[in-house]
Amino acid sequence: MVSHAYIHIPFCSHKCDFCDFAAFAGVDHLTEEYEQVVLKEMDDRLSELAHKRGSLSESRLKSVFFGGGTPGLVEPKVLGSMLLRLQSYIKPDQDCEITIETTPHAITGDKLKEWLDLGINRISVGVESFLDEELQAMGRDHYRQEAFAGLDLACQSGVDVVGLDLMYGLPTQTLESFARSLATATEFAARYDNLKHISAYGLHLADNSPLFSRFPKGADAYPADNAYVEMFDLLVETLEKAGFQHYEVSNFARPGQESRHNLAYWMNAEYLAFGVSAHRYLDGVRTSNWRSLKRYMRDWLGDETVDVIDEKTRSREAIMLGLRLRRGIELASFAHEHGFDLFERFSSEIEKFRQAGLMESAEGRLFLTRKGVPVSNSVISAFF
């Protein structure tokens, strides 16, 4: 049964300098047309899936995620029409998690009321930094006071879960300035019981991003490698002290408040996806829609990429995704699912990382240590 769905809303008030997603500013006039195309895509894909599987009546939606772009910018009725169309094919669980991403300055009291009326119960606010100089350096179009105002509104709305996103490794950022942003985040969490999720991502600098042209890789404006690791250590220590559990490389939550939708990705579950550049995983095949907005709106069933996941790839993905989770890989379940023992096949790699203090095994699980998390990409690549 398929239980998770992603819907991409590409509209933004401003294209951030670091952004490499399918997000577009200055095309708000296409919103209504885009809405109708997404509804057509839902009809076409879900009708085909129902035919292929005989029925979707046994499936139940456990999560729906509006990502972008800035879904918080569009009129709530646009999101509502997409939710209704999706739910006409697959009924939602009673406790279905419905998440919307937004920038803080897109939040208004009226929108919050409409979001809640639609059943949205998680709001993910892209703060990135609470310091104006860092926001300016990375090309964001909001200020710290707008972040305060947006978070206050979201937390006071009564929504079940508010999450905020931070970034580290930013140009002009220091360990001390990152500590100030973390302190502000934990102050909000102490003030509001429903601020239950914090994500913190190390900056990934895409070669074609405007930020790369202003602050090239290796520029002195970026924190040194040792400072980057110190930022990660400070992040974990600060948020765990504030009562958040580190459940995935970049994600922290109050106990029991992990993002169900994101966990579906990391546990390699099937998921639907609609909209420009959206990626889905169904029946052992990963596909993505056209990244070009114009092309997607002409050809909403066209594929930019198609990857058939054979057993070798599936086991590799299970290693990669499992090691991103702080609880790691359940060894017995992995062996049952993929037909081999990780310790037998990768004994030298595992022992090397254990000796280096980057990996541990306990209680039937293999997992990265805190020391191993900042270099997780290098550790995981050794298994490939």
C-alpha positions, 0 to 999 in steps of 0.5 A: 500500500502506498501511504505517503505523498509529496506535492511540489509548489514551485513559487517563491517571492525570491530565489535564494542564492544557495537554492538549487531546487525547482523554485521560481520567483516572478511567475505567480501569474501561473499559479492557477494554471499550475494548479490545474496541471497538478490536478490533471497529473493526479487524475492521470497517475492515480487512475493508472495506479488504481488500474495497475493495483486493482484498487487503492481502497485499501491504501491510507494516506499517512503523510502529505508534504507540500514542499517547494518553493514556498507553498506558504505563498500560494492561496490556501484554496490552491493547496485545498484543491490538491488535497481534496483531489488526492484524498478522493483517490486515497483516504487519509488516516485519521491522524494523517500528517499534513505538512506545509513548508513556508518562509516566516514572512509568508505567514499571516493569521488568516493563512494559518486559520485556513491551513488549519481548516484544511487539516494541515497539522505541521508547519515547517518554517525556513528560518536558516539564521536568526542573524541579519548579516548571515541572511543577507550573505546567503541571499535570503529575503527576510530579516530576523524580526520577520522570522520572530514574527512568523514563528510567533504567529505559527506557534500561537496558531494552535497547530500541532507541530511547528518546525524550524530550519537552520543552516550552518557552514554559511559565509560570514558565519562563525561558531559564536554566531551559530551559537546565537541562532541556536540559542534563539531557536531553543528560546522559542522552543522553551516558550512554545510547547508546539515547537517540536522539530528543528532541522539544521543542514550544512550548506551544500554549495551548488556549482551553478548557484549565485552564492558560488559566484559571490563566495566561491568554494574555499573562500575565506568567508566560509568556516574552516573544516574544524569550525564546521565540525565544531558547529555540528557538535555544538548543534547536537549538544545544544538541542539535546540539552533542550530536550530534542532527540537527534533522530537523523543526520540533520533532524531533531525532534521532541520525543515522538514528534519525528517527521513521519513523511521524512522517515518514509524516505529514510526507510525506503517506503513507497511514495507518490509525488506531483508537480514540477521536478517531483520525485516518486518511488513506486513498484521498485522504480524511481522517476522524476517529473520535468525540472523545467516549469514550462515543459512540465506544464506541457507534459505533466506525465513526462519523466526527466529521470527513470531509475529501475531499482534492482536488488543491488541498488536497493541494498545499497540504498538501504545502507545509505538511508539506514545510516542516516538515521541515528538508530542505524540499521537493524541488522537482522531485518537487513539480512532478512530483506536483502539476503546477506549479513553486513558484517560478513560482506563489509567486515574490513570497512566496518572494523576500520570505522569502528577503530576510528570511532566513526561507527558502532554496533550494539543491540543488533544495530549498526550506526554512526557515532556522533563523531561519524555523523559529520563525515557520514557521506565519506563513511557511507560511500565506502560501502559502495 
